Amino acid sequence: MTTEPTTKTTDTVTSTGRATSAASGTSSALAPGQTMTPDLRLLGVSKEFEAFTAVQPMDLTVPGGSFFALLGPSGCGKTTTLRMIAGLDQPTTGQIFIGDRDITATKAYQRNVNTVFQSYALFPHMTVLDNVAFGLKRRRDKDAMRKAKEALELVELAGVAEKKPSQLSGGMQQRVALARALVNRPDVLLLDEPLGALDLKLRRQMQIELKRIQQEVGLTFIHVTHDQEEAMTMADSIAVMNAGRIEQLADPAALYERPTSTFVANFLGQSNLLLASVTGPASGGLMPATTHGNEVHVAAEHVPDGIRDVWVGVRPEKLRLGDQGANRLRGLVTDASFTGVATQYLIRLPWGFEVMLIQQNDGSTRAAVGETVTVSWEPGQEFVLDQNQDQAAGVQIEEG
């Protein structure tokens, strides 16, 4: 992340509420006659352990039939939240509902909820088909084998039904685990870092597959992950968690384009945060501001009400080399990294702050290290945050 040195401290911004979009529908063979998937609701749910509070009191609604992600760094409370939904941990306060049914005190095995873990937990001595049918057979479902075959068709593994798990790749084993969970027709399917054990290429393929399957079956998927790209690729809505609270809940584009806190801005991708002050009233939808003596203009609707000292945030891909945008700053190129589809630059501004700029390799003239260049962007392509928030919040957070 690219940040500018400052002594400001963080004001944590929290936000809870209903996700803005849902992809509801009916599934074919897996849910005959199903017309609606119930909402999942958490009301005042919290979790305290002896030494710390893992989840602060939380209100959250996940619309039925949506792909929802809980995203955050290690220790933020996302897995604890998932475990409370699954019935593996009991909330300290609050209630959990699926539709109108209060499941707060219901045992895990009595909830119509299934979980897919990072470890596949398949029975090695059973065939793939028997693994998928296992739960149905235990409930003496007469159609267990037929339903298991349909679930394998859904995850495109009908051709390996008679193989043992050890004969399959990691990605195929993960799809078997998914089929085993889906065949039970849960109201909510919980995904606990399910792709963490896969290599990068396979993980990206599985992201597309998981989204396709969720849209086809129309069930509620709740995906816990620390991988921002994974959440952005698959989820209809994302709750970004930090220190046991929801910092912001929105669809992926809104989170990326209009973060409401420096934590969200830095955790979701790269951010150039410029120290600035708003200097005048709005005119033509824009407000003037200065950053280290340089005048820029920002969209008035992006400026928090009553705030004059701000961070002006510009994503690296929004910046341009040259004077293409109305907001212009001069700087020295200190690094240029060619990545194939783009070139990533570090450009030191006169006061010592380095911004990151990403230029698509579309035939545009590239700059050289040591060259003085103009960095520009169009007003409205920035986001604006209260300067009282910690500029470095969410930067360089790593699992473990």
Secondary structure, 3 states (H helix, E strand, C coil): CECCCCCCCCCCCCCCCECCCCCCCCCCCCCCCCCCCCCEEEEEEEEECCCCEEEEEEEEEECCCCEEEEECCCCCCHHHHHHHHHCCCCCCEEEEEECCEECCCCCHHHCCEEEEECCCCCCCCCCHHHHHHHHHHHCCCCCHHHHHHHHHHHCCCHHHCCCCHHHCCHHHHHHHHHHHHHCCCCCEEEEECCCCCCCHHHHHHHHHHHHHHHHHHCCEEEEEECCHHHHHHHCCEEEEEECCEEEEEECHHHHHHCCCCHHHHHHCCCCEEEEEEECCCCECCEEEEEECCEEEEEEHHHCCCCCCEEEEEECHHHCEECCCCCEEEEEEEEEEEECCCEEEEEEECCCCCEEEEEEECCCCCCCCCCCEEEEEECCCCCEEEECCCCCCCCCCCCCC
